[in-house]
Each structure stands twice: as C-alpha cells, then as structure tokens.
Amino acid sequence: MERNLDTMTPLEIVRELDKYIIGQDRAKRIVAIALRNRMRRKQLPEDLREEIAPKNIIMIGPTGVGKTEIARRLSKLCGAPFIKVEATKYTEVGYVGRDVESMVRDLMSVAMSMVKSELQEGVKEEAERRTEETLLDILLPGLKKKEGVKPHPVDDGIPLLESVDEPAENPTREKFRAMLKDGKLEDKLVEVSVSKPGMPTIEVFAGSNFEEMDLNLGNIGGIGNIFGSKKKKKTTTVKAARQIIMAEEMDKLIDSDRVTEIARERVEEMGIIFIDEIDKVAARSGHSQDVSREGVQRDILPIVEGSKVNTKYGIVDTSHILFIAAGAFHISKPSDLIPELQGRFPLRVELTDLTAEDFQRILTQPQNALTFQYTALLGVEDVSLEFTEEATKRLSEIAAEVNQKSENIGARRLHTILENLLEEVSFNAPEIRGQKIVITPEYVDERLGEIVKDQDLSRYIL
C-alpha cells in the first residue's frame, strides 16, 4: 500500500483511506491535509521550514469508529514510523507509570527496523550469493573455494585486481551448488558458527524507572563475552543455517551508522505518534485524581511542544513529529485538558457513531472486509462460504441493535457477531470439505435470533 507521499494529493490520500475505512469523511480530510502539509513543508527554504510546526490533531469519538485505524493506515500510506500509545500507561493510581519519553524511544526503534528492512532488500541478492558460497564451504570442508583459485592473469608482471580470488570451476562444488538450489540438501545437518552478543550496553535515563532501562546484557556467561563477540558452534539443518548465515551477511553489507542516520531523520520529519485515551488524563472538577492527571499532561507537553529526547540511537528532536490524540470524551471534554496542551492540538475532528448502513458497508466494501476474511479462511479448508446481501444487512441491524442496548463498541461488535455466527461452520470445516455454505437472513436468525431477543444473554455473548 505504500506510495510516494510527494506525488499524492489530499484527494488521493482520502481515496486510499476509503479502501479500508468506512465513513468519517471529515476526519479523513483533516489527516490528508496534515499529511500533504508535511510534503509542502519539505519543499520550503530551510530557515522557513524549521519555523513551521505540525498541526497536531485531536480525534473525538466513541471506541470502534475508526480513530486508530485512520492513523495506522495513514502511516502505512506514507511509509512513516508510527506507534500507538495509551495515555493511561503514564498514570495509574498507586502505580508508577512509564516515562513519557519512552514513546519517542519506541518510535525510533520502529524506524530502525523499518529502515533496516528496506536496506536489506537492496543487498539481498549479494547476501544470497555469499550465503550460498558459505554453505558450500561448510558442506565441502576439504574443498574450500580458495583451493580452486585460478592463476591471476598478469599485465607486465602485475596481477589484475578484478580477477583476484576468482574460483576455478570445480565439478563437485558445482554439483553441490545445483543440489542446494534444487532444495535437495535442506534437511542435511551442518555445523555453523553463530555470533554471541558482545559487550553489554546499559542505558539509564534520568527520571526513569527500571522498566525504562534498556538492558542488552545478552548471554553473559563468562568474562570473555564482556570484552567482545564470540562465535558459538551450532548444529542445525541447511535450511535453518541458510537463515542464520543470511542474517549475518545482510548485517555485514548494511552500514549501521547509515541506518541510524536515515531512521532518525525519518522520525524527526515524518514520525507519527498516536496517543489514545487522552480523555482519561483530562482533569475533571471535583475529582481527587486531578493532580495526577494534570501531571501526566504536563509530562506529555514538552514532547508535543518539541524537545530533544535521548535514545540509544542518539538524540531525537520531537519538534516536527505529528501527534494525533484520540478519546471518547463522553465524561470529560477537550476543554478539560490544560490550556498549554490544548494549544498544541489546534485541529479537532469529531467522529460519528456508526449506523446499520455503515456496518453493512464495513462488512462488504473495504479490501480487508470481515466477510472476505472469513471466506478466505474457510477456503483453506475447501469450504465455499457465501454471504447474501440480505444476510449482511441483517447482521448489520443486529450489530447496531446490540450496540444500542448495551455498550457501544462500534465496528468491533461485528467481530463478536461473526464469530458466533460461524462457530459451527468453522468447527466442522474439516469434515465438510467441498461443500458450499450460503449465509442467508434465515441462517443468521437461526444462529443469533434467540441471543438478540434475550437481553441478559445478549449482554454476555454479543
């Protein structure tokens, strides 16, 4: 799904979001504009670019209406580092919560993994070639590649560098190479050398608790491990050995400093942090927990305003990270947040409750629609599953009805309803291979009708 953000208009961004999220048109427009502004900012002169802060967003709406999904799909769309955190992680009565700076450290770790994976794709071919040669050396210990080196051509007595260490063709080695490529040696046991962690690193940040100490002690089994990496012999199959060697070769081919540099730049320029349940830390008058809640807001404030956070990959500036906060705000309201924090979230968008019509569209239209998922899952068992339009309409009505009578959990209600609807089919799928199951309104009522009528039963099951 990833596209080049520089070429995407807000309309195209909304169209991409429409493939996965039903409704919430204004929320999509707001985030599309915020994303487009990031691209516009990158094209400005550096002195002006530094002055333009991201327009952070507060999404207001009940659970299950698409707040998190909009943010997550947005990050995938532009290939930006993204994490979701809960504001309540940083405040629990009687419990020392996490250090708020940990959200930036987590985002940096995500970016490192993302960039490393991207760069590995570029060196994959060379890594595969090296892995193959290493496996051949292991399989043919008495016939090392260096023993079959061709004489170096010379020019006026000087060896030509481009021909150094070019292996001579060896019939046995080439035979084993062909067997490797054909997968005939996958289960053969070989002995490989596996790197053990070197010197342990310990990070301790001011004001952090034990949870925030990033310990990478590895396997400290002896004093030798502390002063450098060691190789450990391991007997495994060729298939597993290939993965071990491949990982090591990729690490050798990638410049770790370059990975860190790209990841840090991507976090600072394109990072997205989604802070959920922000309403839970909004101070409410007359409550004794106001001091604790306000304290969390004041801890979050410097990160959102822009500060430098120390991570194990270097210092990260949060000034241009996009923050998207979300909350139901059914008890508190955005104005209950401290004024300084409110000012750092200038864009507010209210997401609407989902209707029965929305539920039907969610069941049938998105690329990852639940009906498509269940059809594909049962297709693995050679069971053909088909939902009629009337059946999806009936399921949508049930979801809306249950949400109205009990807790409104939005589209998540559909997961529960479909699991109950298809429980018997899923259980018996291996025994009914080759059959076609058509889900009709009658089938829906037969499986769920009595549960919906019995409100007490419905409260527990649906």
C-alpha positions as CSV (number, residue, x, y, z in Angstrom):
1,M,0.0,0.0,0.0
2,E,3.0,2.3,0.5
3,R,3.1,5.2,-2.1
4,N,5.4,8.2,-2.6
5,L,3.8,10.8,-0.5
6,D,5.3,13.6,-2.6
7,T,3.1,12.8,-5.5
8,M,-0.2,12.2,-3.6
9,T,-2.9,14.8,-3.4
10,P,-5.2,15.1,-0.4
11,L,-8.0,13.6,-2.6
12,E,-5.8,10.6,-3.4
13,I,-4.9,10.1,0.2
14,V,-8.6,10.1,1.1
15,R,-9.3,7.6,-1.6
16,E,-6.7,5.3,-0.3
17,L,-8.2,5.6,3.2
18,D,-11.6,4.8,1.8
19,K,-10.4,1.4,0.8
20,Y,-10.1,0.4,4.4
21,I,-12.2,2.8,6.5
22,I,-15.9,3.4,6.1
23,G,-17.4,6.9,6.7
24,Q,-15.7,9.6,8.8
25,D,-15.1,11.7,5.8
26,R,-14.1,14.9,7.7
27,A,-11.6,13.1,9.8
28,K,-10.0,11.7,6.6
29,R,-9.9,15.1,5.0
30,I,-8.2,16.6,8.1
31,V,-5.5,14.0,8.2
32,A,-5.0,14.1,4.4
33,I,-4.3,17.9,4.7
34,A,-2.0,17.4,7.6
35,L,0.0,14.8,5.6
36,R,0.1,17.0,2.5
37,N,1.4,19.9,4.5
38,R,4.3,17.8,5.6
39,M,5.2,17.3,1.9
40,R,4.8,21.0,1.3
41,R,7.0,21.9,4.2
42,K,9.8,19.8,2.8
43,Q,10.0,22.0,-0.3
44,L,10.4,25.3,1.6
45,P,13.7,27.0,2.3
46,E,15.4,25.6,5.4
47,D,15.0,28.7,7.6
48,L,11.3,28.8,7.0
49,R,10.9,25.0,7.2
50,E,12.2,25.0,10.7
51,E,9.5,27.5,11.8
52,I,6.5,25.5,10.6
53,A,5.2,23.2,13.3
54,P,3.0,20.2,12.5
55,K,-0.8,20.7,13.0
56,N,-1.5,18.1,15.7
57,I,-5.0,16.6,15.7
58,I,-7.5,15.5,18.4
59,M,-10.0,12.9,17.3
60,I,-13.2,12.8,19.4
61,G,-15.5,9.8,19.2
62,P,-16.5,6.5,20.8
63,T,-14.5,3.4,20.5
64,G,-14.6,1.3,17.4
65,V,-15.4,4.1,14.9
66,G,-12.1,4.2,13.1
67,K,-9.8,6.6,15.1
68,T,-6.8,4.3,15.4
69,E,-7.3,2.8,12.0
70,I,-7.2,6.2,10.3
71,A,-3.9,6.9,12.0
72,R,-2.4,3.5,11.3
73,R,-3.4,3.5,7.6
74,L,-2.0,7.0,7.3
75,S,1.4,5.8,8.5
76,K,1.4,2.8,6.1
77,L,0.4,5.1,3.2
78,C,3.4,7.3,3.5
79,G,5.9,4.7,5.0
80,A,6.2,6.8,8.1
81,P,7.3,5.4,11.5
82,F,4.2,5.0,13.6
83,I,3.4,3.9,17.2
84,K,0.2,3.9,19.2
85,V,0.4,4.6,23.0
86,E,-2.2,4.9,25.6
87,A,-2.1,8.0,27.8
88,T,-3.2,5.8,30.8
89,K,0.1,4.0,30.6
90,Y,1.7,7.1,32.2
91,T,-0.8,7.4,35.0
92,E,-2.2,4.7,37.3
93,V,-3.2,5.4,40.9
94,G,-0.8,3.6,43.1
95,Y,1.4,2.6,40.2
96,V,4.4,4.2,38.7
97,G,3.7,4.6,35.0
98,R,6.1,4.6,32.1
99,D,8.3,7.6,31.4
100,V,6.6,9.7,28.6
101,E,9.9,9.9,26.7
102,S,9.6,6.2,26.1
103,M,7.1,6.9,23.3
104,V,9.9,8.6,21.3
105,R,12.3,5.8,22.0
106,D,9.7,3.3,20.9
107,L,9.2,5.3,17.7
108,M,12.9,5.4,17.0
109,S,13.1,1.6,17.4
110,V,10.2,1.1,14.9
111,A,12.1,3.4,12.4
112,M,15.3,1.4,12.8
113,S,13.5,-1.8,12.0
114,M,11.8,-0.2,9.0
115,V,14.9,1.3,7.5
116,K,17.0,-1.8,8.1
117,S,14.4,-3.9,6.3
118,E,14.3,-1.5,3.4
119,L,18.1,-1.5,3.0
120,Q,18.3,-5.3,3.3
121,E,16.1,-5.6,0.2
122,G,18.9,-3.7,-1.7
123,V,21.6,-6.2,-0.7
124,K,19.5,-9.3,-0.7
125,E,20.9,-10.6,-3.9
126,E,24.6,-10.2,-2.8
127,A,23.8,-11.7,0.6
128,E,22.2,-14.8,-1.0
129,R,25.3,-15.2,-3.2
130,R,27.6,-15.0,-0.2
131,T,25.3,-17.4,1.8
132,E,25.4,-19.9,-0.9
133,E,29.3,-19.9,-1.0
134,T,29.5,-20.1,2.8
135,L,27.1,-23.1,2.8
136,L,29.2,-24.8,0.1
137,D,32.3,-24.2,2.2
138,I,30.6,-25.9,5.2
139,L,29.3,-28.8,3.1
140,L,32.6,-29.4,1.5
141,P,35.2,-28.7,4.2
142,G,38.0,-30.4,2.4
143,L,37.3,-28.5,-0.8
144,K,37.5,-24.8,0.1
145,K,36.9,-22.3,-2.6
146,K,40.5,-20.9,-2.2
147,E,41.9,-24.3,-3.2
148,G,40.4,-23.9,-6.6
149,V,41.6,-20.4,-7.4
150,K,42.5,-19.7,-11.0
151,P,46.0,-18.3,-11.7
152,H,45.8,-14.5,-11.7
153,P,46.3,-13.0,-15.2
154,V,49.2,-10.6,-15.2
155,D,50.0,-7.4,-17.2
156,D,53.7,-6.5,-17.1
157,G,54.1,-8.7,-14.0
158,I,51.2,-7.0,-12.1
159,P,48.2,-9.2,-11.2
160,L,44.9,-7.8,-12.5
161,L,42.8,-6.9,-9.4
162,E,39.4,-7.7,-11.0
163,S,40.4,-11.3,-11.3
164,V,41.7,-11.8,-7.7
165,D,40.2,-14.9,-5.9
166,E,38.1,-15.9,-8.9
167,P,37.2,-19.5,-8.1
168,A,38.0,-22.2,-10.7
169,E,35.1,-24.3,-11.6
170,N,35.1,-27.5,-9.6
171,P,32.7,-30.3,-10.6
172,T,32.0,-31.4,-7.1
173,R,31.3,-27.9,-5.8
174,E,29.1,-27.1,-8.8
175,K,27.2,-30.4,-8.3
176,F,26.5,-29.5,-4.7
177,R,25.5,-25.9,-5.8
178,A,22.9,-27.4,-8.1
179,M,21.6,-29.7,-5.3
180,L,21.4,-26.6,-3.0
181,K,19.4,-24.7,-5.5
182,D,17.1,-27.6,-6.1
183,G,16.4,-27.9,-2.3
184,K,17.8,-31.5,-2.1
185,L,20.0,-30.7,0.9
186,E,17.6,-28.8,3.1
187,D,17.4,-31.4,5.8
188,K,21.1,-32.2,5.9
189,L,22.7,-31.4,9.3
190,V,25.6,-28.9,9.3
191,E,27.6,-27.1,11.9
192,V,27.6,-23.3,11.7
193,S,29.2,-20.5,13.8
194,V,26.7,-18.2,15.4
195,S,27.8,-14.8,16.8
196,K,27.1,-14.3,20.5
197,P,26.5,-10.8,21.8
198,G,29.5,-8.7,22.7
199,M,29.9,-6.1,25.4
200,P,26.5,-5.4,27.1
201,T,25.1,-1.9,26.9
202,I,23.1,-0.3,29.7
203,E,21.0,2.8,29.2
204,V,19.7,4.6,32.3
205,F,17.8,7.9,31.7
206,A,17.2,10.5,34.3
207,G,13.8,10.1,36.0
208,S,13.2,6.7,34.5
209,N,12.2,3.6,36.4
210,F,13.5,0.1,36.0
211,E,11.2,-0.6,33.1
212,E,12.8,2.2,31.1
213,M,16.4,0.9,31.5
214,D,17.3,-0.5,28.1
215,L,19.3,-3.5,29.1
216,N,21.0,-5.6,26.4
217,L,23.0,-7.9,28.6
218,G,22.9,-10.8,26.2
219,N,24.4,-14.1,27.4
220,I,26.9,-13.0,29.9
221,G,28.3,-16.5,30.6
222,G,31.9,-15.6,31.1
223,I,34.3,-12.7,31.2
224,G,35.3,-13.3,27.6
225,N,31.8,-12.4,26.4
226,I,32.0,-9.0,28.1
227,F,35.1,-7.9,26.1
228,G,34.0,-8.9,22.6
229,S,31.7,-11.0,20.5
230,K,32.4,-14.8,20.3
231,K,31.4,-17.5,17.9
232,K,29.4,-20.4,19.1
233,K,29.1,-23.7,17.1
234,K,25.6,-24.9,16.4
235,T,24.4,-28.0,14.6
236,T,21.3,-27.4,12.5
237,T,19.8,-28.2,9.1
238,V,20.9,-26.5,5.9
239,K,17.5,-24.7,5.8
240,A,18.0,-23.2,9.2
241,A,21.7,-22.5,8.6
242,R,20.8,-20.5,5.5
243,Q,18.7,-18.2,7.5
244,I,21.4,-17.7,10.2
245,I,24.1,-17.0,7.6
246,M,21.8,-14.8,5.5
247,A,21.0,-12.6,8.5
248,E,24.7,-12.2,9.3
249,E,25.7,-11.4,5.7
250,M,23.0,-8.8,5.5
251,D,24.2,-7.2,8.7
252,K,27.7,-7.1,7.2
253,L,26.5,-5.5,4.0
254,I,24.5,-2.7,5.7
255,D,26.2,0.3,7.3
256,S,24.6,0.5,10.8
257,D,25.5,4.2,11.1
258,R,23.6,5.0,7.8
259,V,20.6,3.0,9.1
260,T,20.6,5.1,12.3
261,E,21.0,8.4,10.4
262,I,18.1,7.6,8.0
263,A,15.9,6.4,10.8
264,R,16.5,9.4,13.0
265,E,15.8,11.8,10.1
266,R,12.6,9.9,9.2
267,V,11.4,10.0,12.8
268,E,12.0,13.7,13.1
269,E,10.5,14.7,9.7
270,M,7.8,12.0,9.2
271,G,7.1,10.3,12.6
272,I,3.6,9.9,13.8
273,I,2.7,9.2,17.4
274,F,-1.0,8.3,18.2
275,I,-1.9,9.0,21.8
276,D,-5.1,7.1,22.6
277,E,-7.4,7.6,25.6
278,I,-6.2,11.2,26.1
279,D,-9.6,11.9,27.7
280,K,-8.6,9.7,30.6
281,V,-6.0,12.1,31.7
282,A,-8.2,15.2,31.3
283,A,-8.8,16.8,34.7
284,R,-12.4,16.7,35.9
285,S,-13.6,19.1,38.5
286,G,-14.5,17.6,41.9
287,H,-12.2,14.5,41.5
288,S,-9.2,13.8,43.8
289,Q,-7.2,12.4,40.9
290,D,-7.0,15.8,39.1
291,V,-3.4,16.4,40.3
292,S,-2.2,13.1,38.9
293,R,-4.0,13.6,35.6
294,E,-2.7,17.1,35.2
295,G,0.8,15.9,36.0
296,V,0.7,13.4,33.1
297,Q,-0.5,16.2,30.7
298,R,2.4,18.4,31.9
299,D,4.8,15.5,31.2
300,I,3.5,15.0,27.7
301,L,3.5,18.7,26.9
302,P,7.3,19.1,26.3
303,I,7.3,16.1,24.0
304,V,4.5,17.6,21.9
305,E,5.9,21.1,22.0
306,G,9.3,19.9,20.8
307,S,12.2,18.7,22.9
308,K,15.3,16.6,22.5
309,V,15.0,13.1,23.8
310,N,18.0,10.8,24.5
311,T,17.7,7.4,22.9
312,K,20.2,4.6,22.4
313,Y,20.4,5.7,18.8
314,G,21.2,9.3,19.6
315,I,19.3,12.4,20.4
316,V,15.9,12.8,18.6
317,D,14.2,16.2,18.2
318,T,10.4,15.9,18.5
319,S,9.6,19.4,17.1
320,H,8.2,18.1,13.8
321,I,6.7,14.7,14.9
322,L,3.0,14.6,14.1
323,F,0.9,13.8,17.2
324,I,-2.7,12.5,16.8
325,A,-4.6,12.3,20.1
326,A,-7.9,10.5,20.5
327,G,-10.5,9.9,23.1
328,A,-14.2,9.3,23.6
329,F,-14.6,12.4,25.8
330,H,-18.0,11.1,27.0
331,I,-17.3,12.1,30.6
332,S,-14.7,14.9,30.2
333,K,-14.3,17.2,27.3
334,P,-11.3,18.6,25.3
335,S,-11.5,21.9,27.2
336,D,-10.7,19.9,30.4
337,L,-7.2,19.5,29.1
338,I,-4.6,22.0,30.4
339,P,-4.6,25.1,28.1
340,E,-1.0,24.6,27.0
341,L,-1.7,21.1,25.7
342,Q,-5.0,22.2,24.0
343,G,-2.9,24.8,22.2
344,R,-0.6,22.1,20.8
345,F,-3.6,20.3,19.2
346,P,-5.1,23.0,17.0
347,L,-7.2,20.6,14.8
348,R,-10.2,18.9,16.3
349,V,-12.5,16.5,14.5
350,E,-15.5,14.6,15.8
351,L,-16.1,11.1,14.5
352,T,-19.7,10.0,14.3
353,D,-21.3,6.8,15.6
354,L,-21.7,4.0,13.1
355,T,-25.1,3.2,11.8
356,A,-26.5,-0.1,10.5
357,E,-25.8,1.1,6.9
358,D,-22.2,1.8,7.9
359,F,-21.9,-1.7,9.4
360,Q,-23.2,-3.2,6.1
361,R,-20.6,-1.3,4.1
362,I,-17.9,-2.3,6.6
363,L,-18.9,-6.0,6.0
364,T,-18.7,-5.8,2.3
365,Q,-16.7,-2.8,0.9
366,P,-13.2,-2.5,2.4
367,Q,-10.3,-4.5,0.9
368,N,-10.0,-6.2,4.3
369,A,-13.8,-6.7,4.9
370,L,-14.6,-9.3,7.5
371,T,-16.7,-11.3,5.1
372,F,-13.7,-11.6,2.8
373,Q,-11.5,-12.7,5.6
374,Y,-13.8,-15.5,6.8
375,T,-14.4,-16.6,3.2
376,A,-10.6,-16.8,2.6
377,L,-10.0,-18.6,6.0
378,L,-12.6,-21.3,5.3
379,G,-11.5,-21.6,1.7
380,V,-8.3,-23.1,3.1
381,E,-10.4,-26.0,4.3
382,D,-12.0,-26.2,0.8
383,V,-15.3,-24.9,2.2
384,S,-17.0,-22.3,0.0
385,L,-18.7,-19.5,2.1
386,E,-21.1,-17.0,0.5
387,F,-22.9,-14.1,2.2
388,T,-26.1,-12.9,0.6
389,E,-26.7,-9.1,0.6
390,E,-29.8,-9.6,2.8
391,A,-27.7,-11.6,5.3
392,T,-25.1,-8.8,5.6
393,K,-28.0,-6.3,6.1
394,R,-29.4,-8.5,8.9
395,L,-26.0,-8.8,10.6
396,S,-25.6,-5.0,10.4
397,E,-29.0,-4.5,12.0
398,I,-28.1,-6.9,14.8
399,A,-24.8,-5.1,15.4
400,A,-26.5,-1.7,15.6
401,E,-29.2,-3.1,17.9
402,V,-26.8,-4.7,20.3
403,N,-24.6,-1.6,20.4
404,Q,-27.7,0.5,21.2
405,K,-28.9,-1.8,24.0
406,S,-25.5,-2.4,25.7
407,E,-22.1,-0.8,25.5
408,N,-21.4,0.8,22.1
409,I,-18.1,-0.6,20.9
410,G,-18.5,0.4,17.3
411,A,-17.3,-1.9,14.5
412,R,-15.7,-4.3,16.9
413,R,-19.1,-5.7,17.6
414,L,-19.0,-7.2,14.1
415,H,-16.1,-9.5,15.1
416,T,-18.1,-10.9,18.0
417,I,-21.2,-11.4,16.0
418,L,-19.5,-13.1,13.1
419,E,-17.5,-15.4,15.4
420,N,-20.8,-16.6,17.0
421,L,-22.5,-16.9,13.6
422,L,-19.8,-19.0,12.0
423,E,-18.7,-21.0,15.1
424,E,-20.3,-24.3,14.0
425,V,-19.1,-24.0,10.4
426,S,-15.5,-23.2,11.5
427,F,-15.5,-26.1,13.9
428,N,-16.9,-28.6,11.4
429,A,-14.9,-27.3,8.3
430,P,-12.5,-30.2,8.0
431,E,-15.5,-32.6,7.9
432,I,-17.5,-30.7,5.3
433,R,-14.8,-30.2,2.7
434,G,-16.1,-29.4,-0.8
435,Q,-19.4,-28.1,0.4
436,K,-20.8,-24.6,-0.2
437,I,-22.4,-22.7,2.8
438,V,-24.7,-19.8,1.9
439,I,-25.3,-17.4,4.8
440,T,-28.9,-16.1,4.5
441,P,-31.1,-14.0,6.8
442,E,-32.7,-17.2,8.0
443,Y,-29.4,-18.7,8.8
444,V,-28.5,-15.5,10.8
445,D,-31.7,-15.5,12.7
446,E,-31.4,-19.2,13.5
447,R,-27.9,-18.8,15.0
448,L,-28.3,-15.4,16.6
449,G,-32.1,-14.6,16.9
450,E,-32.6,-16.0,20.4
451,I,-29.5,-14.4,21.7
452,V,-30.5,-11.0,20.5
453,K,-34.0,-11.3,22.0
454,D,-32.7,-12.3,25.4
455,Q,-31.1,-9.1,26.6
456,D,-29.3,-10.7,29.5
457,L,-27.9,-13.4,27.3
458,S,-27.0,-10.8,24.6
459,R,-25.1,-8.7,27.1
460,Y,-22.8,-11.6,27.9
461,I,-22.4,-13.3,24.4
462,L,-22.7,-10.4,21.9
